[in-house]
Amino acid sequence: MENQELMVRAAWLYHVEGLTQAQIGERMNLTRRRVNELLGEAMERGVVRISFNSSLAENVDLEAQLCRRFGLEHAVVAPTPSNPDYMHAIIGRAAGGFLDRLIQSRRPRSIGVGWGATLCETVHHMTGANEPEMRIRSLMGGLTRGSEINTFEIVHSFAKVLSAKCHYFAAPIYAGSEKAHTQIMAQPVFQEFLREATAVDVSFLSVGDVTGRSLQVRYGLPVQTGIGELVATGAVGDLLGRYLDAQGCPVDHPLNRQVISPDLDSYRAIPFRTIASGGHHKHAILLAVLNARLATAVVTDADSARFLLRD
């Protein structure tokens, strides 16, 4: 299935958008030889005739539109599952293939990751590699309660599948108060964490919504903080634990002054920033993040892509 998606995407870019094989290789993180093989296979299998004989062609068109609309370097659009329960698996499979190609073409020295169900699925769909000099770093604190996902295990899983070095950040996502946050972040070890976290070559994150489907809402918020008060400030979701409004700006809430993660200006210094999320409940926060140019690449589903382009 993944090879078919690559084949259709390469053929679309070549025959419809008129890109050269070199440009396609750069766009898709593939070698020129691999692009040539995919184009030849598309002709042999009858995918390329007068028109495209594949339902995946629409997704390729959506990818191109997303890149133009939001100034992205890359976009990957996966089919929207009929059962929303499979969304994490669908997005994770697409993201896993994308990261495989990205690592092969860009050879990043370091990757910063967050946590969440989509990232957990992504690791399961990545191809094993041997990158002993690569560093995988946590970009944010983790959950301290809840049994559905081990947030600190995700960075270890990425490092394991890539045979890379693992750098944990053993801290909660939120300090207990603004005063406690100031004291924590004044410590040299935490200052060093922030410097190293934003010095990575590539970041890979998902976004959180403001519904009960969010792990952050269920287990990450301090017990005295209700999601209703965040929504009242205009929050539509979070990135790096920072709650954002519809324009992608941090809302005025104490929680944003307690979060243990890089601020958005520092995060923007990361050269290649991938966001992988999908589903109706993520539409508002995805649109906010893309409008604010907080991502250079996005992995999402077809229905979400249509919403982003229709807005």
C-alpha positions in Angstrom: 0.0 0.0 0.0 2.8 2.4 0.9 4.6 1.7 -2.4 1.3 2.4 -4.3 1.0 5.7 -2.5 4.5 6.7 -3.4 4.0 5.6 -7.0 0.8 7.6 -7.4 2.3 10.7 -5.7 5.4 10.7 -7.9 3.4 10.2 -11.1 1.0 13.0 -10.2 3.8 15.4 -9.5 5.6 14.4 -12.8 2.6 14.2 -15.2 0.2 16.7 -13.7 2.3 19.3 -11.9 5.2 19.1 -14.3 8.0 18.7 -11.8 11.3 17.2 -12.8 12.5 13.9 -11.3 15.1 15.8 -9.3 12.4 18.2 -7.9 10.1 15.2 -7.1 13.0 13.5 -5.3 13.5 16.6 -3.2 9.8 17.0 -2.5 9.3 13.4 -1.5 12.7 12.8 0.2 13.6 10.1 -2.4 16.6 9.5 -4.6 16.2 10.4 -8.3 16.7 6.7 -9.2 13.8 5.7 -6.9 11.6 8.4 -8.5 12.5 7.0 -11.9 11.5 3.5 -10.8 8.2 4.7 -9.4 7.3 6.5 -12.6 8.1 3.4 -14.7 6.0 1.2 -12.4 3.1 3.7 -12.7 3.2 3.3 -16.5 3.5 -0.5 -16.4 0.6 -0.9 -14.0 -1.7 1.4 -15.9 -2.0 4.0 -13.2 -0.9 6.7 -15.7 -3.1 6.8 -18.8 -5.1 9.8 -19.9 -6.2 10.2 -16.3 -5.2 8.8 -13.0 -6.8 5.4 -12.2 -6.5 5.6 -8.5 -8.5 7.1 -5.6 -5.2 8.2 -4.0 -4.8 10.8 -6.7 -7.2 13.1 -4.9 -5.0 12.9 -1.8 -1.9 13.9 -3.8 -3.8 16.9 -5.1 -4.8 17.8 -1.5 -1.1 17.6 -0.5 -0.1 20.0 -3.1 -2.9 22.4 -2.2 -1.9 22.3 1.5 1.7 23.1 0.7 0.7 26.1 -1.4 -1.9 27.4 1.1 0.2 27.1 4.2 3.7 27.5 2.9 4.6 23.9 3.8 7.6 22.0 2.6 5.8 18.7 2.7 2.2 17.4 3.3 1.1 13.8 3.5 -2.7 13.1 3.3 -3.9 9.6 4.3 -7.4 8.2 3.6 -10.0 9.1 6.3 -11.1 5.9 8.0 -14.8 5.2 8.1 -14.3 4.3 11.8 -12.8 7.2 13.7 -11.2 4.7 16.2 -8.7 3.8 13.5 -7.6 7.4 12.9 -4.4 7.1 15.1 -3.4 4.0 13.2 -4.0 5.5 9.8 -2.1 8.7 10.5 0.6 6.8 12.3 1.2 4.5 9.3 1.4 7.5 7.0 3.7 9.4 9.4 6.0 6.3 9.8 6.6 6.1 6.1 7.2 9.8 5.8 9.7 9.8 8.7 11.5 6.8 7.1 12.0 8.8 3.9 12.8 12.0 5.7 15.6 10.3 7.7 17.0 8.6 4.6 17.2 11.8 2.6 18.0 14.5 5.2 20.1 12.4 7.6 19.2 14.5 10.6 21.6 14.4 13.6 18.8 14.9 16.1 15.0 14.5 16.3 12.8 16.0 19.0 9.5 14.2 19.8 6.5 14.8 21.9 4.0 12.2 22.9 0.5 11.0 22.2 -1.4 8.1 20.6 -0.5 9.2 17.1 3.3 9.2 17.9 2.9 5.8 19.6 1.4 4.4 16.4 4.0 6.1 14.2 6.8 4.2 15.9 5.1 0.9 15.1 5.1 1.7 11.4 8.7 2.8 11.1 11.4 0.7 9.5 14.3 -0.2 11.7 17.5 1.7 11.1 21.0 1.9 12.5 21.7 5.5 13.5 24.0 5.3 16.5 25.1 9.0 16.2 21.5 10.3 16.0 20.0 11.7 19.2 16.2 11.4 20.0 15.1 14.1 22.5 12.0 14.7 24.5 10.6 18.1 23.7 8.2 18.4 26.6 7.4 17.0 30.1 5.0 14.1 30.3 1.9 12.8 32.1 2.2 11.8 35.7 -1.1 9.9 35.8 -3.2 7.7 33.6 -2.4 4.3 32.3 -3.3 4.5 28.6 0.1 5.6 27.4 3.6 5.9 28.9 4.7 9.3 27.7 8.3 8.8 28.7 8.4 5.5 26.8 7.7 7.1 23.5 11.1 8.8 23.1 12.7 5.5 24.1 10.7 3.7 21.3 11.8 6.1 18.7 15.4 5.7 19.8 15.1 1.9 19.8 13.7 1.6 16.3 16.4 3.9 14.9 19.2 2.4 17.2 19.9 6.0 18.2 20.8 7.7 21.5 17.9 8.5 23.8 17.6 11.7 25.8 14.7 11.7 28.3 13.2 14.7 30.0 11.9 13.4 33.3 9.5 16.2 34.3 5.8 16.7 34.4 4.2 18.7 31.6 3.1 21.3 34.1 4.6 22.7 37.2 2.3 23.0 40.2 2.2 26.8 40.1 3.7 29.8 38.3 6.2 30.3 41.2 7.2 26.6 41.0 7.7 26.9 37.3 10.0 29.9 37.7 12.1 28.0 40.3 12.2 24.8 38.2 13.2 26.6 35.0 16.0 28.5 36.8 17.8 25.3 37.4 20.8 24.7 35.0 19.6 21.2 34.1 16.3 22.6 32.8 17.9 25.5 31.0 20.2 23.0 29.2 17.1 20.9 28.3 15.5 23.9 26.6 18.7 24.7 24.7 19.1 21.2 23.5 15.5 20.7 22.7 15.3 23.6 20.3 18.7 22.7 18.7 17.3 19.6 17.1 17.2 19.3 13.3 13.7 17.8 13.1 10.7 17.9 15.4 7.8 15.5 15.3 4.7 16.4 17.3 0.9 16.0 17.4 -1.6 18.6 18.5 -4.2 18.2 21.3 -7.8 19.3 21.2 -10.1 20.6 24.0 -12.4 17.6 24.3 -12.5 14.5 26.5 -10.7 12.6 23.7 -7.5 14.3 24.6 -5.0 12.5 26.8 -3.9 15.9 28.0 -7.4 16.9 29.0 -8.0 13.6 30.8 -4.6 13.2 32.6 -2.3 16.2 32.0 -4.2 19.2 33.4 -3.6 20.0 37.0 -6.6 18.9 39.1 -7.6 22.5 39.9 -7.8 23.4 36.2 -10.9 22.7 34.1 -11.0 22.6 30.4 -14.0 24.9 30.4 -11.9 27.8 31.7 -9.3 27.3 29.0 -12.1 27.3 26.3 -13.4 30.5 27.8 -10.1 32.2 27.1 -10.4 31.2 23.4 -8.3 28.0 23.5 -8.9 25.6 20.6 -6.2 23.1 21.5 -2.5 22.8 22.5 0.9 22.4 20.9 3.8 21.4 23.3 1.3 21.7 26.1 0.7 25.4 25.3 -2.9 26.2 24.7 -3.5 28.3 21.6 -6.4 30.4 20.2 -7.8 30.2 16.7 -5.0 32.3 15.3 -2.3 30.0 16.9 -1.4 32.5 19.7 -1.0 31.4 23.3 -4.1 32.2 25.3 -3.9 34.3 28.5 -4.2 31.5 31.1 -1.9 30.6 34.1 -1.4 27.1 32.6 0.6 28.5 29.7 3.0 30.0 32.3 3.4 26.6 34.1 4.1 24.4 31.1 7.5 22.8 30.9 8.4 22.9 27.2 10.1 25.3 24.7 8.2 28.6 24.0 6.8 29.0 20.5 9.5 31.4 19.4 12.2 28.9 20.3 10.3 26.1 18.8 10.1 28.0 15.5 13.9 27.9 15.4 13.8 24.2 14.7 14.4 23.9 10.9 12.0 21.1 10.1 8.8 20.9 12.2 6.3 18.1 11.5 2.8 18.0 12.9 0.8 14.7 12.6 -2.8 14.7 13.6 -6.3 14.1 12.1 -9.9 13.7 12.9 -12.8 16.1 13.2 -12.0 17.0 16.8 -8.5 18.2 15.7 -9.7 20.5 12.9 -9.6 23.8 14.8 -6.2 23.3 16.4 -4.7 22.1 13.1 -6.0 25.1 11.3 -4.6 27.4 14.1 -1.2 25.8 14.0 -0.9 25.9 10.2 -2.2 29.5 9.9 0.4 30.5 12.5 3.1 28.8 10.4 4.1 26.6 13.3 4.7 23.6 11.0 6.8 23.0 7.9 5.2 19.6 7.3 1.9 18.1 8.1 0.6 14.5 8.1 -3.2 14.4 8.3 -6.3 12.7 6.8 -8.3 13.6 3.7 -11.4 15.0 5.5 -9.2 17.2 7.7 -7.2 18.4 4.6 -10.5 19.4 2.9 -11.6 21.3 6.0 -8.2 23.1 6.2 -8.5 24.1 2.6 -12.2 25.0 2.7 -11.9 27.3 5.7 
